[in-house]
Amino acid sequence: MTHTLSLTSSMLAFARSLEISEALMEGVVFDDPKAGTLPILIEPKGVRGQTSNDTPEDGVINAGGSNPQVVETAVLPKGANGLRIRFSLTVVPNAKKPCAAGREEVSRSYSELFAAYAQAGGPRVLALRYLTSIATGAFAWRNRSLAQNPTVTVSLQGKNTVVFDCTRLSTPLDFSQESLEAAIINTQDGPRNLTALIEAFVEGLIGRDAEFFTVFWQARVPEFSQVFPSQEYVASGMQSKEISRTLASIPSQGKRLASIHSQKIGAAVRMIDTWHNHPEFGAVPINPYAGVQELNIALRHGAEAAPNLYDLMRKPDAMIQSIFEGAPNGDAHFFIANLIRGGVYGSTDKGEKDSSKKKKAKAGKEQSNV
């Protein structure tokens, strides 16, 4: 049976299904579990470096010369010999239908497509991938280079806790439940709790209510080590003349606590796209063109590339067929994961064009009869 759905609209938007908080960075005292955590403060520091950037041949006035500046830094406090990065994740069923669509037919088509995808078990495939990406601790980003014995702890509303050893996960990732179970440290109740986490994640995507998770990464890090919060983008003209690097922070009682942006955490959690046909890149974050920001490339762009989100919107037949046959293909998983990501996905809509042409033709005919 052939299923025909209309997936393009000049106005199309989905709200995020994965709501992620800012991530707080804290110092940990590994030798004293009762000590709690210690705040990591953002502080200014004056440094005297050397000019090292490339300069034009006629502009070598200060090549290698003194370059004094004030930058913001974050350092593990006295007594802390470990780092913790924690955030909350709320899974919301927003991918079931658009929050805005140019035509009712398009909204109905997306609802039918997601319902069929859920019936085919697709959300469980994605839930395993998101949880695996979290378990790797990729969201710690550059801080991983400092880490010894890194672990990730995931809890569902404060219960069903699972602790993963990040180093036990296979490379490349196979995103299976068996792989996650092999990385579990709390083996007595971890496997049972993992099943509960997976089921809750799926329910958050397809059910009626949100599901709430807490996540933290923790590792041994040498005392007084510099750690790496997000760096703030400051628009031209707004940058302080005194400070040349501004770091992300969460305000608390007049102090600035080191943090990582929710967008950066989200990019790591969404690092599940292996359907892009470039195995040498491994998993990359879900986005319409499989863009890899660090390398300034898009893996789903070009004549020989795997289809991007908009290609699939315009030519969805094979993807739709795989979903309604109960075996979603890689394009289907990639497509639905973009709806979970959320965004404004308006594109050229043949249905709207045809409707506009008919209206113009009708108006022209009425005008000629006047």
Residue pairs with C-beta under 8 A, 6 or more apart in sequence:
1 324
2 317
2 321
3 112
3 116
3 320
3 321
3 324
5 109
5 110
5 112
5 113
5 316
5 320
6 103
6 105
6 106
6 109
6 351
7 106
7 109
7 110
7 113
7 312
7 313
7 316
8 106
8 313
8 314
8 347
8 348
8 349
8 350
8 351
9 101
9 102
9 103
9 106
9 346
9 347
9 349
9 351
9 352
10 102
10 346
10 347
10 348
10 349
10 352
11 100
11 101
11 102
11 346
12 98
12 100
12 101
12 102
12 106
12 344
12 345
12 346
12 347
13 98
13 99
13 100
13 101
13 342
13 343
13 344
13 345
13 346
14 94
14 95
14 98
14 99
14 339
14 341
14 342
14 343
14 345
15 92
15 94
15 99
15 342
16 92
16 94
16 340
16 341
16 342
17 91
17 92
17 93
17 94
17 95
17 204
17 205
17 339
17 340
17 341
17 342
18 89
18 90
18 91
18 92
18 130
18 266
18 269
18 270
18 340
18 341
19 89
19 90
19 91
19 92
19 210
20 87
20 88
20 89
20 90
20 262
20 265
20 266
20 269
21 87
21 88
21 89
21 262
22 87
22 248
22 250
22 259
22 260
22 261
22 262
22 265
23 85
23 86
23 87
23 139
23 259
23 260
23 261
23 262
23 265
24 85
24 86
24 87
24 250
24 257
24 258
24 259
25 40
25 74
25 83
25 84
25 85
25 143
25 227
25 229
25 257
25 258
25 259
25 260
26 37
26 38
26 39
26 40
26 83
26 84
26 85
26 86
27 37
27 38
27 39
27 40
27 76
27 77
27 79
27 80
27 82
27 83
27 84
28 37
28 38
28 80
28 81
28 82
28 83
28 84
28 218
29 35
29 36
29 38
29 79
29 80
29 81
29 82
30 81
30 82
30 220
31 81
35 79
37 84
38 77
38 79
38 80
39 77
39 252
39 255
39 257
40 74
40 75
40 76
40 77
40 83
40 227
40 257
40 258
41 74
41 77
41 255
41 256
41 257
41 258
42 72
42 73
42 74
42 229
42 247
42 249
42 256
42 257
42 258
43 72
43 73
43 74
43 75
44 70
44 71
44 72
44 73
44 242
44 243
45 70
45 71
45 72
45 73
46 68
46 69
46 70
47 68
47 69
47 70
47 71
48 66
48 67
48 68
49 66
49 67
49 68
49 69
50 64
50 65
50 66
50 67
51 62
51 63
51 64
51 65
51 66
51 67
52 64
52 67
55 63
69 244
70 242
70 243
70 244
71 243
71 244
71 245
72 243
72 245
72 246
72 247
73 226
73 247
74 226
74 227
74 228
74 229
74 247
74 258
75 224
75 225
75 226
75 227
76 83
76 221
76 222
76 223
76 224
76 225
76 227
78 223
78 224
79 223
80 223
81 220
81 221
81 222
81 223
82 218
82 219
82 220
82 221
83 143
83 146
83 147
83 218
83 219
83 221
83 225
83 227
84 216
84 217
84 218
85 139
85 140
85 143
85 216
85 217
85 218
85 260
86 214
86 215
86 216
86 217
87 139
87 214
87 215
87 216
87 260
87 262
87 265
88 212
88 213
88 214
88 215
89 134
89 212
89 213
89 214
89 215
89 269
90 204
90 210
90 211
90 212
90 213
91 200
91 201
91 204
91 205
91 210
91 211
91 213
92 204
92 210
93 204
93 205
93 206
93 207
93 208
93 209
93 210
94 340
94 342
95 114
95 205
95 336
95 339
95 340
95 342
96 111
96 114
96 115
96 206
97 107
97 110
97 111
97 114
98 106
98 107
98 110
101 107
101 110
102 346
102 349
102 352
103 349
103 351
103 352
105 351
106 349
106 351
110 339
113 320
113 323
114 206
114 336
114 339
116 323
116 324
117 123
117 323
117 328
117 332
117 336
118 205
118 206
119 326
120 323
120 324
120 325
120 326
120 327
120 328
121 326
122 323
122 328
122 332
122 333
122 336
123 202
123 205
123 206
123 336
124 198
124 202
125 175
125 328
125 333
126 205
126 272
126 333
126 336
126 337
126 340
127 198
127 201
127 202
127 205
128 175
128 176
128 177
128 180
128 198
129 175
129 272
130 201
130 269
130 270
130 272
131 154
131 180
131 194
131 197
131 198
131 201
132 169
132 173
132 175
132 179
132 180
132 272
133 173
133 268
133 269
133 270
133 271
133 272
133 283
134 152
134 154
134 215
134 269
135 152
135 154
135 164
135 166
135 169
135 180
135 183
136 152
136 166
136 169
136 173
137 144
137 147
137 150
137 151
137 152
137 166
137 217
137 219
138 144
138 268
138 271
139 215
139 217
139 260
139 264
139 265
139 268
139 269
140 147
140 150
140 217
140 219
141 228
141 260
141 264
141 268
142 228
143 219
143 221
143 227
143 228
144 150
144 219
146 219
146 221
146 222
146 225
146 227
147 219
147 220
147 221
148 219
148 220
148 221
149 165
149 167
149 219
149 220
150 165
150 166
150 167
150 217
150 218
150 219
151 163
151 164
151 165
151 166
151 185
151 217
151 218
151 219
152 163
152 164
152 166
152 215
152 216
152 217
152 218
153 161
153 162
153 163
153 164
153 215
153 216
153 218
154 161
154 162
154 164
154 197
154 213
154 214
154 215
155 161
155 162
155 213
155 214
155 215
156 193
156 196
156 197
156 200
156 211
156 212
156 213
157 211
157 212
157 213
158 214
160 193
160 196
160 197
160 200
161 186
161 193
162 184
162 186
162 190
162 193
162 194
162 197
163 184
163 185
163 186
163 190
164 180
164 183
164 184
164 185
165 183
165 184
165 185
166 183
166 217
168 182
168 183
169 179
169 180
169 183
170 179
172 274
172 279
172 282
172 283
173 179
173 274
173 282
173 283
175 272
175 274
177 194
177 195
177 198
180 194
181 190
181 191
181 194
184 190
184 191
184 194
186 193
197 213
200 211
200 213
201 211
201 213
203 209
203 211
204 210
204 211
205 340
221 227
227 258
229 247
229 248
229 249
229 258
229 259
229 260
230 247
230 248
230 259
230 260
230 261
230 264
231 245
231 246
231 247
231 248
232 246
232 247
232 248
234 240
234 246
239 246
240 246
247 258
248 258
248 259
248 260
248 261
249 256
249 257
249 258
249 259
250 256
250 257
250 259
251 257
267 285
267 293
268 285
270 285
270 286
270 287
270 337
270 341
271 283
271 284
271 285
271 286
272 283
272 285
272 286
272 337
273 283
273 284
273 285
273 286
273 290
273 334
273 337
274 282
274 283
275 306
275 330
275 331
275 333
275 334
276 284
276 290
276 299
276 300
276 305
276 306
276 334
277 299
277 305
277 306
278 299
281 292
281 299
284 290
284 291
284 292
284 299
285 291
286 334
286 337
286 338
286 340
286 341
287 338
287 341
288 300
288 308
288 309
288 310
288 338
288 343
288 345
289 298
289 299
289 300
289 301
289 308
289 309
290 298
290 299
290 300
290 301
290 306
290 308
291 297
291 298
291 299
292 298
292 299
298 305
298 308
299 305
299 306
300 306
300 307
300 308
300 309
300 311
301 308
306 331
307 315
307 331
309 334
309 335
309 338
309 345
310 345
310 347
312 319
312 331
312 334
312 335
313 345
313 347
314 347
314 348
316 335
318 329
318 331
319 329
319 331
319 332
319 335
322 328
322 329
322 331
322 332
323 332
328 336
338 345
